[in-house]
C-alpha cells in the first residue's frame, strides 16, 4: 500500500473508529496481499508510512475467498469476479492473509 | 464472518480485482463502504 493510501486510511479510521471494520482486498499476488493485510493489522512493516507503529487490528479478507464469495449475489459474481478468479491462483494468493487472521505477526 | 453490517475498506488492484467491482459485490451482501481505492503495482 502506498504512503498516500496509508494516510487516507489513517484519516478515515481516526474519524470513524475500527468497530465492525474489515478490509476486502483484490490483489492478485500473495506478496501484495500479505503486505496490505499486515499493514492494516499491525502497522506499516517498512516503517515508512503514516501507519508505521499503528496497530489498527483490522482483519483483511480477499474478495475471492470462498467465505466471501458465498455471500455475494451469484449474478454479480459472474459479472464482476468470475474472470479474475480464473486468472488468479486464489489459494496461493489468500494463504498469507488467512495465517495473519489466525494470529501471525 | 458475515459481511452484512460490516464497514469495509476496499483495496482493489488494477491487475487483480479493481475497487468498483469489490464495492458492488460487498454492497450486495449488506456491507457499507468506508473507503475504496484501486492500487496499481508497476
Backbone of each chain as nested JSON, in Angstrom:
{
  "chains": [
    {"id": "A", "residues": [
      {"number": 1, "name": "UNK", "atoms": {"N": [0.85, -1.187, 0.0], "CA": [0.0, 0.0, 0.0], "C": [0.89, 1.244, 0.0]}},
      {"number": 2, "name": "UNK", "atoms": {"N": [0.585, 2.199, -0.885], "CA": [1.467, 3.37, -0.951], "C": [1.224, 4.302, 0.254]}},
      {"number": 3, "name": "UNK", "atoms": {"N": [2.119, 5.268, 0.377], "CA": [2.092, 6.118, 1.565], "C": [0.846, 6.993, 1.606]}},
      {"number": 4, "name": "UNK", "atoms": {"N": [0.421, 7.466, 0.437], "CA": [-0.786, 8.301, 0.394], "C": [-2.013, 7.501, 0.825]}},
      {"number": 5, "name": "UNK", "atoms": {"N": [-2.096, 6.275, 0.348], "CA": [-3.216, 5.402, 0.726], "C": [-3.227, 5.146, 2.219]}},
      {"number": 6, "name": "UNK", "atoms": {"N": [-2.048, 4.917, 2.786], "CA": [-1.967, 4.718, 4.241], "C": [-2.486, 5.947, 4.976]}},
      {"number": 7, "name": "UNK", "atoms": {"N": [-2.124, 7.127, 4.473], "CA": [-2.561, 8.377, 5.103], "C": [-4.07, 8.518, 5.051]}},
      {"number": 8, "name": "UNK", "atoms": {"N": [-4.655, 8.176, 3.904], "CA": [-6.114, 8.307, 3.776], "C": [-6.828, 7.314, 4.694]}},
      {"number": 9, "name": "UNK", "atoms": {"N": [-6.302, 6.097, 4.768], "CA": [-6.931, 5.094, 5.641], "C": [-6.809, 5.512, 7.107]}},
      {"number": 10, "name": "UNK", "atoms": {"N": [-5.665, 6.041, 7.477], "CA": [-5.477, 6.508, 8.855], "C": [-6.515, 7.58, 9.196]}},
      {"number": 11, "name": "UNK", "atoms": {"N": [-6.72, 8.498, 8.243], "CA": [-7.679, 9.581, 8.447], "C": [-9.104, 9.027, 8.612]}},
      {"number": 12, "name": "UNK", "atoms": {"N": [-9.473, 8.102, 7.726], "CA": [-10.818, 7.511, 7.78], "C": [-11.042, 6.809, 9.113]}},
      {"number": 13, "name": "UNK", "atoms": {"N": [-10.054, 6.045, 9.541], "CA": [-10.19, 5.268, 10.766], "C": [-10.197, 6.177, 12.001]}},
      {"number": 14, "name": "UNK", "atoms": {"N": [-9.42, 7.251, 11.953], "CA": [-9.431, 8.191, 13.073], "C": [-10.809, 8.849, 13.223]}},
      {"number": 15, "name": "UNK", "atoms": {"N": [-11.476, 9.053, 12.086], "CA": [-12.796, 9.694, 12.132], "C": [-13.901, 8.719, 12.543]}},
      {"number": 16, "name": "UNK", "atoms": {"N": [-13.779, 7.47, 12.102], "CA": [-14.925, 6.57, 12.279], "C": [-14.669, 5.396, 13.21]}},
      {"number": 17, "name": "UNK", "atoms": {"N": [-13.431, 5.218, 13.696], "CA": [-13.134, 4.086, 14.572], "C": [-12.96, 2.794, 13.788]}},
      {"number": 18, "name": "UNK", "atoms": {"N": [-12.656, 1.708, 14.506], "CA": [-12.409, 0.43, 13.827], "C": [-13.468, -0.631, 14.137]}},
      {"number": 19, "name": "UNK", "atoms": {"N": [-14.526, -0.237, 14.867], "CA": [-15.565, -1.207, 15.2], "C": [-16.279, -1.685, 13.934]}},
      {"number": 20, "name": "UNK", "atoms": {"N": [-16.411, -2.984, 13.776], "CA": [-17.065, -3.596, 12.617], "C": [-16.371, -3.264, 11.291]}},
      {"number": 21, "name": "UNK", "atoms": {"N": [-15.123, -2.827, 11.353], "CA": [-14.397, -2.511, 10.119], "C": [-13.558, -3.716, 9.689]}},
      {"number": 22, "name": "UNK", "atoms": {"N": [-13.659, -4.055, 8.421], "CA": [-12.8, -5.079, 7.83], "C": [-12.253, -4.509, 6.52]}},
      {"number": 23, "name": "UNK", "atoms": {"N": [-11.201, -5.133, 5.994], "CA": [-10.698, -4.764, 4.678], "C": [-10.98, -5.901, 3.719]}},
      {"number": 24, "name": "UNK", "atoms": {"N": [-11.378, -5.555, 2.497], "CA": [-11.555, -6.566, 1.449], "C": [-10.612, -6.197, 0.306]}},
      {"number": 25, "name": "UNK", "atoms": {"N": [-9.705, -7.126, 0.01], "CA": [-8.637, -6.868, -0.955], "C": [-8.908, -7.552, -2.294]}},
      {"number": 26, "name": "UNK", "atoms": {"N": [-8.262, -7.029, -3.325], "CA": [-8.434, -7.621, -4.649], "C": [-7.12, -7.943, -5.342]}},
      {"number": 27, "name": "UNK", "atoms": {"N": [-6.003, -7.866, -4.602], "CA": [-4.683, -8.055, -5.221], "C": [-4.536, -9.463, -5.78]}},
      {"number": 28, "name": "UNK", "atoms": {"N": [-3.659, -9.596, -6.776], "CA": [-3.501, -10.9, -7.428], "C": [-2.172, -11.571, -7.089]}},
      {"number": 29, "name": "UNK", "atoms": {"N": [-1.456, -11.06, -6.086], "CA": [-0.234, -11.749, -5.673], "C": [-0.21, -11.894, -4.157]}},
      {"number": 30, "name": "UNK", "atoms": {"N": [0.371, -13.011, -3.715], "CA": [0.42, -13.289, -2.277], "C": [1.223, -12.215, -1.552]}},
      {"number": 31, "name": "UNK", "atoms": {"N": [2.267, -11.698, -2.185], "CA": [3.108, -10.686, -1.532], "C": [2.324, -9.401, -1.282]}},
      {"number": 32, "name": "UNK", "atoms": {"N": [1.602, -8.948, -2.306], "CA": [0.82, -7.713, -2.165], "C": [-0.252, -7.872, -1.096]}},
      {"number": 33, "name": "UNK", "atoms": {"N": [-0.902, -9.021, -1.101], "CA": [-1.945, -9.303, -0.113], "C": [-1.35, -9.299, 1.298]}},
      {"number": 34, "name": "UNK", "atoms": {"N": [-0.201, -9.94, 1.446], "CA": [0.424, -10.053, 2.765], "C": [0.835, -8.67, 3.292]}},
      {"number": 35, "name": "UNK", "atoms": {"N": [1.45, -7.852, 2.436], "CA": [1.9, -6.529, 2.869], "C": [0.712, -5.656, 3.294]}},
      {"number": 36, "name": "UNK", "atoms": {"N": [-0.354, -5.688, 2.503], "CA": [-1.519, -4.861, 2.824], "C": [-2.19, -5.348, 4.108]}},
      {"number": 37, "name": "UNK", "atoms": {"N": [-2.38, -6.663, 4.205], "CA": [-3.045, -7.224, 5.39], "C": [-2.226, -6.963, 6.652]}},
      {"number": 38, "name": "UNK", "atoms": {"N": [-0.912, -7.072, 6.539], "CA": [-0.027, -6.838, 7.678], "C": [-0.076, -5.367, 8.103]}},
      {"number": 39, "name": "UNK", "atoms": {"N": [-0.091, -4.467, 7.111], "CA": [-0.152, -3.034, 7.408], "C": [-1.425, -2.686, 8.166]}},
      {"number": 40, "name": "UNK", "atoms": {"N": [-2.54, -3.268, 7.751], "CA": [-3.821, -2.938, 8.378], "C": [-3.982, -3.6, 9.75]}},
      {"number": 41, "name": "UNK", "atoms": {"N": [-3.257, -4.683, 9.966], "CA": [-3.356, -5.357, 11.26], "C": [-2.357, -4.776, 12.271]}},
      {"number": 42, "name": "UNK", "atoms": {"N": [-1.089, -4.734, 11.863], "CA": [-0.023, -4.431, 12.825], "C": [0.702, -3.126, 12.569]}},
      {"number": 43, "name": "UNK", "atoms": {"N": [0.416, -2.458, 11.463], "CA": [1.136, -1.232, 11.117], "C": [2.068, -1.477, 9.945]}},
      {"number": 44, "name": "UNK", "atoms": {"N": [2.537, -0.404, 9.331], "CA": [3.399, -0.493, 8.15], "C": [4.701, -1.222, 8.478]}},
      {"number": 45, "name": "UNK", "atoms": {"N": [4.928, -2.42, 7.884], "CA": [6.133, -3.184, 8.221], "C": [7.429, -2.509, 7.751]}},
      {"number": 46, "name": "UNK", "atoms": {"N": [7.32, -1.563, 6.807], "CA": [8.526, -0.873, 6.343], "C": [8.831, 0.362, 7.201]}},
      {"number": 47, "name": "UNK", "atoms": {"N": [7.963, 0.692, 8.117], "CA": [8.107, 1.864, 8.997], "C": [8.3, 3.165, 8.22]}},
      {"number": 48, "name": "UNK", "atoms": {"N": [7.764, 3.225, 7.001], "CA": [7.951, 4.412, 6.161], "C": [6.694, 5.273, 6.095]}},
      {"number": 49, "name": "UNK", "atoms": {"N": [5.543, 4.672, 6.3], "CA": [4.293, 5.383, 6.027], "C": [3.568, 5.847, 7.277]}},
      {"number": 50, "name": "UNK", "atoms": {"N": [2.452, 6.535, 7.062], "CA": [1.65, 7.06, 8.18], "C": [1.115, 5.985, 9.126]}},
      {"number": 51, "name": "UNK", "atoms": {"N": [1.088, 4.735, 8.703], "CA": [0.604, 3.67, 9.595], "C": [1.751, 2.939, 10.309]}},
      {"number": 52, "name": "UNK", "atoms": {"N": [2.966, 3.462, 10.199], "CA": [4.098, 2.861, 10.918], "C": [3.832, 2.899, 12.417]}},
      {"number": 53, "name": "UNK", "atoms": {"N": [3.955, 1.751, 13.056], "CA": [3.778, 1.689, 14.509], "C": [2.343, 1.791, 14.976]}},
      {"number": 54, "name": "UNK", "atoms": {"N": [1.38, 1.79, 14.037], "CA": [-0.031, 1.896, 14.415], "C": [-0.725, 0.568, 14.127]}},
      {"number": 55, "name": "UNK", "atoms": {"N": [-1.025, -0.162, 15.186], "CA": [-1.668, -1.465, 15.027], "C": [-3.186, -1.269, 15.025]}},
      {"number": 56, "name": "UNK", "atoms": {"N": [-3.759, -1.159, 13.837], "CA": [-5.201, -0.926, 13.74], "C": [-6.004, -2.177, 14.089]}},
      {"number": 57, "name": "UNK", "atoms": {"N": [-5.402, -3.345, 13.879], "CA": [-6.099, -4.599, 14.18], "C": [-7.255, -4.902, 13.245]}},
      {"number": 58, "name": "UNK", "atoms": {"N": [-7.213, -4.33, 12.045], "CA": [-8.303, -4.567, 11.085], "C": [-8.039, -5.876, 10.33]}},
      {"number": 59, "name": "UNK", "atoms": {"N": [-8.995, -6.82, 10.382], "CA": [-8.791, -8.083, 9.657], "C": [-9.018, -7.906, 8.156]}},
      {"number": 60, "name": "UNK", "atoms": {"N": [-8.219, -8.595, 7.36], "CA": [-8.346, -8.498, 5.902], "C": [-8.869, -9.803, 5.321]}},
      {"number": 61, "name": "UNK", "atoms": {"N": [-9.692, -9.663, 4.305], "CA": [-10.227, -10.805, 3.558], "C": [-9.992, -10.514, 2.079]}},
      {"number": 62, "name": "UNK", "atoms": {"N": [-9.938, -11.579, 1.281], "CA": [-9.83, -11.395, -0.171], "C": [-11.209, -11.6, -0.785]}},
      {"number": 63, "name": "UNK", "atoms": {"N": [-11.514, -10.79, -1.783], "CA": [-12.842, -10.858, -2.397], "C": [-13.116, -12.24, -3.003]}},
      {"number": 64, "name": "UNK", "atoms": {"N": [-12.059, -12.997, -3.329], "CA": [-12.28, -14.306, -3.953], "C": [-12.206, -15.467, -2.96]}},
      {"number": 65, "name": "UNK", "atoms": {"N": [-12.098, -15.181, -1.655], "CA": [-12.155, -16.262, -0.654], "C": [-13.549, -16.865, -0.647]}},
      {"number": 66, "name": "UNK", "atoms": {"N": [-13.632, -18.17, -0.499], "CA": [-14.933, -18.836, -0.569], "C": [-15.913, -18.286, 0.463]}},
      {"number": 67, "name": "UNK", "atoms": {"N": [-15.397, -17.919, 1.647], "CA": [-16.226, -17.382, 2.726], "C": [-16.912, -16.068, 2.295]}},
      {"number": 68, "name": "UNK", "atoms": {"N": [-16.244, -15.293, 1.468], "CA": [-16.793, -14.025, 0.983], "C": [-17.679, -14.265, -0.241]}},
      {"number": 69, "name": "UNK", "atoms": {"N": [-17.185, -15.069, -1.161], "CA": [-17.922, -15.342, -2.401], "C": [-19.317, -15.899, -2.097]}},
      {"number": 70, "name": "UNK", "atoms": {"N": [-19.405, -16.716, -1.047], "CA": [-20.684, -17.347, -0.699], "C": [-21.759, -16.316, -0.348]}},
      {"number": 71, "name": "UNK", "atoms": {"N": [-21.352, -15.091, 0.019], "CA": [-22.315, -14.065, 0.448], "C": [-22.67, -13.084, -0.667]}},
      {"number": 72, "name": "UNK", "atoms": {"N": [-22.073, -13.28, -1.847], "CA": [-22.265, -12.335, -2.957], "C": [-23.333, -12.862, -3.912]}},
      {"number": 73, "name": "UNK", "atoms": {"N": [-24.143, -11.947, -4.414], "CA": [-25.153, -12.281, -5.415], "C": [-24.478, -13.02, -6.587]}},
      {"number": 74, "name": "UNK", "atoms": {"N": [-24.93, -14.246, -6.905], "CA": [-24.26, -15.047, -7.944], "C": [-24.17, -14.346, -9.307]}},
      {"number": 75, "name": "UNK", "atoms": {"N": [-25.188, -13.58, -9.669], "CA": [-25.146, -12.889, -10.961], "C": [-24.047, -11.83, -10.968]}},
      {"number": 76, "name": "UNK", "atoms": {"N": [-23.902, -11.169, -9.817], "CA": [-22.858, -10.158, -9.675], "C": [-21.481, -10.817, -9.701]}},
      {"number": 77, "name": "UNK", "atoms": {"N": [-21.378, -11.972, -9.064], "CA": [-20.109, -12.715, -9.086], "C": [-19.718, -13.036, -10.526]}},
      {"number": 78, "name": "UNK", "atoms": {"N": [-20.676, -13.55, -11.278], "CA": [-20.384, -13.905, -12.678], "C": [-19.919, -12.693, -13.464]}},
      {"number": 79, "name": "UNK", "atoms": {"N": [-20.564, -11.558, -13.216], "CA": [-20.256, -10.367, -13.999], "C": [-18.94, -9.708, -13.577]}},
      {"number": 80, "name": "UNK", "atoms": {"N": [-18.691, -9.643, -12.279], "CA": [-17.561, -8.852, -11.786], "C": [-16.316, -9.661, -11.415]}},
      {"number": 81, "name": "UNK", "atoms": {"N": [-16.498, -10.912, -11.005], "CA": [-15.37, -11.635, -10.408], "C": [-14.952, -12.919, -11.108]}},
      {"number": 82, "name": "UNK", "atoms": {"N": [-15.843, -13.519, -11.866], "CA": [-15.563, -14.859, -12.403], "C": [-14.288, -14.883, -13.249]}},
      {"number": 83, "name": "UNK", "atoms": {"N": [-14.104, -13.872, -14.068], "CA": [-12.929, -13.838, -14.945], "C": [-11.642, -13.702, -14.126]}},
      {"number": 84, "name": "UNK", "atoms": {"N": [-11.664, -12.816, -13.141], "CA": [-10.487, -12.637, -12.284], "C": [-10.165, -13.93, -11.538]}},
      {"number": 85, "name": "UNK", "atoms": {"N": [-11.205, -14.636, -11.102], "CA": [-10.988, -15.883, -10.364], "C": [-10.288, -16.917, -11.248]}},
      {"number": 86, "name": "UNK", "atoms": {"N": [-10.602, -16.906, -12.54], "CA": [-9.965, -17.847, -13.466], "C": [-8.487, -17.503, -13.67]}},
      {"number": 87, "name": "UNK", "atoms": {"N": [-8.178, -16.199, -13.622], "CA": [-6.823, -15.749, -13.942], "C": [-5.9, -15.74, -12.722]}},
      {"number": 88, "name": "UNK", "atoms": {"N": [-6.42, -16.081, -11.557], "CA": [-5.656, -15.934, -10.316], "C": [-5.485, -17.285, -9.618]}},
      {"number": 89, "name": "UNK", "atoms": {"N": [-4.319, -17.515, -9.018], "CA": [-4.122, -18.702, -8.173], "C": [-4.682, -18.361, -6.791]}},
      {"number": 90, "name": "UNK", "atoms": {"N": [-5.993, -18.507, -6.656], "CA": [-6.669, -17.957, -5.481], "C": [-6.126, -18.529, -4.163]}},
      {"number": 91, "name": "UNK", "atoms": {"N": [-5.953, -19.845, -4.092], "CA": [-5.5, -20.454, -2.829], "C": [-4.14, -19.911, -2.408]}},
      {"number": 92, "name": "UNK", "atoms": {"N": [-3.272, -19.736, -3.401], "CA": [-1.927, -19.234, -3.134], "C": [-1.986, -17.771, -2.662]}},
      {"number": 93, "name": "UNK", "atoms": {"N": [-2.833, -16.974, -3.321], "CA": [-2.926, -15.541, -3.021], "C": [-3.497, -15.301, -1.624]}},
      {"number": 94, "name": "UNK", "atoms": {"N": [-4.461, -16.105, -1.224], "CA": [-5.127, -15.831, 0.06], "C": [-4.432, -16.493, 1.257]}},
      {"number": 95, "name": "UNK", "atoms": {"N": [-3.478, -17.379, 1.001], "CA": [-2.841, -18.115, 2.103], "C": [-2.251, -17.197, 3.177]}},
      {"number": 96, "name": "UNK", "atoms": {"N": [-1.484, -16.147, 2.815], "CA": [-0.882, -15.334, 3.885], "C": [-1.897, -14.596, 4.743]}},
      {"number": 97, "name": "UNK", "atoms": {"N": [-3.001, -14.148, 4.157], "CA": [-3.952, -13.384, 4.966], "C": [-4.695, -14.303, 5.925]}},
      {"number": 98, "name": "UNK", "atoms": {"N": [-4.882, -15.546, 5.534], "CA": [-5.515, -16.492, 6.463], "C": [-4.622, -16.706, 7.675]}},
      {"number": 99, "name": "UNK", "atoms": {"N": [-3.32, -16.864, 7.447], "CA": [-2.433, -17.1, 8.588], "C": [-2.319, -15.846, 9.449]}},
      {"number": 100, "name": "UNK", "atoms": {"N": [-2.385, -14.656, 8.834], "CA": [-2.368, -13.414, 9.616], "C": [-3.608, -13.301, 10.502]}},
      {"number": 101, "name": "UNK", "atoms": {"N": [-4.772, -13.652, 9.946], "CA": [-6.009, -13.574, 10.734], "C": [-5.999, -14.565, 11.887]}},
      {"number": 102, "name": "UNK", "atoms": {"N": [-5.304, -15.705, 11.643], "CA": [-5.291, -16.741, 12.671], "C": [-4.217, -16.506, 13.726]}},
      {"number": 103, "name": "UNK", "atoms": {"N": [-3.575, -15.342, 13.674], "CA": [-2.685, -14.995, 14.78], "C": [-1.267, -14.63, 14.419]}},
      {"number": 104, "name": "UNK", "atoms": {"N": [-0.846, -14.842, 13.171], "CA": [0.526, -14.497, 12.799], "C": [0.763, -12.995, 12.834]}},
      {"number": 105, "name": "UNK", "atoms": {"N": [2.034, -12.62, 13.101], "CA": [2.509, -11.222, 13.091], "C": [1.529, -10.253, 13.693]}}
    ]},
    {"id": "B", "residues": [
      {"number": 1, "name": "UNK", "atoms": {"N": [-17.38, -15.196, 8.919], "CA": [-17.524, -13.738, 9.008], "C": [-18.659, -13.273, 8.086]}},
      {"number": 2, "name": "UNK", "atoms": {"N": [-19.627, -12.572, 8.686], "CA": [-20.751, -12.07, 7.884], "C": [-20.434, -10.653, 7.406]}},
      {"number": 3, "name": "UNK", "atoms": {"N": [-20.607, -10.434, 6.102], "CA": [-20.382, -9.093, 5.553], "C": [-21.494, -8.13, 5.965]}},
      {"number": 4, "name": "UNK", "atoms": {"N": [-22.668, -8.662, 6.175], "CA": [-23.829, -7.829, 6.498], "C": [-23.546, -6.979, 7.747]}},
      {"number": 5, "name": "UNK", "atoms": {"N": [-23.639, -5.654, 7.598], "CA": [-23.422, -4.758, 8.728], "C": [-21.981, -4.315, 8.908]}},
      {"number": 6, "name": "UNK", "atoms": {"N": [-21.075, -4.925, 8.177], "CA": [-19.67, -4.537, 8.302], "C": [-19.394, -3.239, 7.541]}},
      {"number": 7, "name": "UNK", "atoms": {"N": [-18.377, -2.515, 8.01], "CA": [-17.917, -1.313, 7.302], "C": [-16.588, -1.691, 6.641]}},
      {"number": 8, "name": "UNK", "atoms": {"N": [-16.515, -1.479, 5.344], "CA": [-15.431, -2.107, 4.578], "C": [-14.455, -1.084, 3.998]}},
      {"number": 9, "name": "UNK", "atoms": {"N": [-13.163, -1.376, 4.194], "CA": [-12.108, -0.67, 3.47], "C": [-11.831, -1.503, 2.225]}},
      {"number": 10, "name": "UNK", "atoms": {"N": [-12.129, -0.981, 1.054], "CA": [-11.941, -1.721, -0.199], "C": [-10.594, -1.337, -0.792]}},
      {"number": 11, "name": "UNK", "atoms": {"N": [-9.731, -2.338, -0.941], "CA": [-8.424, -2.065, -1.545], "C": [-8.261, -2.999, -2.74]}},
      {"number": 12, "name": "UNK", "atoms": {"N": [-8.676, -2.502, -3.891], "CA": [-8.593, -3.287, -5.112], "C": [-7.234, -3.144, -5.763]}},
      {"number": 13, "name": "UNK", "atoms": {"N": [-7.06, -3.884, -6.847], "CA": [-5.804, -3.771, -7.593], "C": [-6.092, -3.842, -9.077]}},
      {"number": 14, "name": "UNK", "atoms": {"N": [-5.408, -3.018, -9.82], "CA": [-5.68, -2.937, -11.256], "C": [-5.517, -4.285, -11.95]}},
      {"number": 15, "name": "UNK", "atoms": {"N": [-4.481, -5.04, -11.579], "CA": [-4.227, -6.316, -12.246], "C": [-4.93, -7.496, -11.578]}},
      {"number": 16, "name": "UNK", "atoms": {"N": [-5.659, -7.223, -10.528], "CA": [-6.424, -8.279, -9.877], "C": [-7.9, -7.949, -10.006]}},
      {"number": 17, "name": "UNK", "atoms": {"N": [-8.543, -7.661, -8.876], "CA": [-9.944, -7.21, -8.889], "C": [-9.94, -5.729, -8.487]}},
      {"number": 18, "name": "UNK", "atoms": {"N": [-10.532, -4.867, -9.308], "CA": [-10.487, -3.435, -9.006], "C": [-11.533, -3.046, -7.946]}},
      {"number": 19, "name": "UNK", "atoms": {"N": [-11.356, -1.848, -7.397], "CA": [-12.206, -1.423, -6.274], "C": [-13.698, -1.35, -6.63]}},
      {"number": 20, "name": "UNK", "atoms": {"N": [-14.087, -0.798, -7.792], "CA": [-15.539, -0.736, -8.071], "C": [-16.212, -2.11, -8.098]}},
      {"number": 21, "name": "UNK", "atoms": {"N": [-15.506, -3.123, -8.609], "CA": [-16.084, -4.474, -8.641], "C": [-16.255, -5.013, -7.223]}},
      {"number": 22, "name": "UNK", "atoms": {"N": [-15.24, -4.798, -6.381], "CA": [-15.331, -5.27, -4.989], "C": [-16.462, -4.541, -4.264]}},
      {"number": 23, "name": "UNK", "atoms": {"N": [-16.526, -3.223, -4.49], "CA": [-17.585, -2.415, -3.853], "C": [-18.97, -2.97, -4.166]}},
      {"number": 24, "name": "UNK", "atoms": {"N": [-19.221, -3.211, -5.463], "CA": [-20.54, -3.7, -5.875], "C": [-20.854, -5.024, -5.189]}},
      {"number": 25, "name": "UNK", "atoms": {"N": [-19.848, -5.893, -5.095], "CA": [-20.078, -7.223, -4.528], "C": [-20.331, -7.164, -3.026]}},
      {"number": 26, "name": "UNK", "atoms": {"N": [-19.527, -6.406, -2.278], "CA": [-19.727, -6.394, -0.829], "C": [-21.01, -5.644, -0.452]}},
      {"number": 27, "name": "UNK", "atoms": {"N": [-21.368, -4.641, -1.26], "CA": [-22.645, -3.955, -1.006], "C": [-23.813, -4.919, -1.177]}},
      {"number": 28, "name": "UNK", "atoms": {"N": [-23.708, -5.811, -2.164], "CA": [-24.8, -6.77, -2.406], "C": [-24.984, -7.707, -1.225]}},
      {"number": 29, "name": "UNK", "atoms": {"N": [-23.936, -7.834, -0.399], "CA": [-24.015, -8.711, 0.772], "C": [-24.394, -7.938, 2.038]}},
      {"number": 30, "name": "UNK", "atoms": {"N": [-24.672, -6.624, 1.908], "CA": [-25.164, -5.863, 3.055], "C": [-24.121, -5.038, 3.779]}},
      {"number": 31, "name": "UNK", "atoms": {"N": [-22.897, -4.957, 3.235], "CA": [-21.854, -4.155, 3.889], "C": [-21.908, -2.72, 3.381]}},
      {"number": 32, "name": "UNK", "atoms": {"N": [-21.329, -1.8, 4.167], "CA": [-21.219, -0.42, 3.691], "C": [-19.744, -0.107, 3.421]}},
      {"number": 33, "name": "UNK", "atoms": {"N": [-19.522, 0.872, 2.562], "CA": [-18.155, 1.191, 2.132], "C": [-17.635, 2.395, 2.915]}},
      {"number": 34, "name": "UNK", "atoms": {"N": [-16.499, 2.203, 3.564], "CA": [-15.868, 3.275, 4.335], "C": [-14.809, 3.973, 3.493]}},
      {"number": 35, "name": "UNK", "atoms": {"N": [-14.18, 3.202, 2.615], "CA": [-13.058, 3.722, 1.83], "C": [-12.852, 2.779, 0.654]}},
      {"number": 36, "name": "UNK", "atoms": {"N": [-12.507, 3.332, -0.51], "CA": [-12.239, 2.469, -1.669], "C": [-11.116, 3.055, -2.504]}},
      {"number": 37, "name": "UNK", "atoms": {"N": [-10.203, 2.171, -2.901], "CA": [-9.055, 2.596, -3.692], "C": [-8.589, 1.42, -4.549]}},
      {"number": 38, "name": "UNK", "atoms": {"N": [-8.18, 1.733, -5.792], "CA": [-7.578, 0.696, -6.635], "C": [-6.087, 0.968, -6.725]}},
      {"number": 39, "name": "UNK", "atoms": {"N": [-5.291, 0.005, -6.263], "CA": [-3.837, 0.161, -6.316], "C": [-3.314, -0.284, -7.667]}},
      {"number": 40, "name": "UNK", "atoms": {"N": [-2.139, 0.193, -8.002], "CA": [-1.517, -0.163, -9.266], "C": [-0.048, -0.446, -9.002]}},
      {"number": 41, "name": "UNK", "atoms": {"N": [0.347, -1.725, -9.084], "CA": [1.757, -2.073, -8.879], "C": [2.447, -2.16, -10.221]}},
      {"number": 42, "name": "UNK", "atoms": {"N": [3.491, -1.393, -10.405], "CA": [4.23, -1.47, -11.674], "C": [5.683, -1.795, -11.394]}}
    ]}
  ]
}
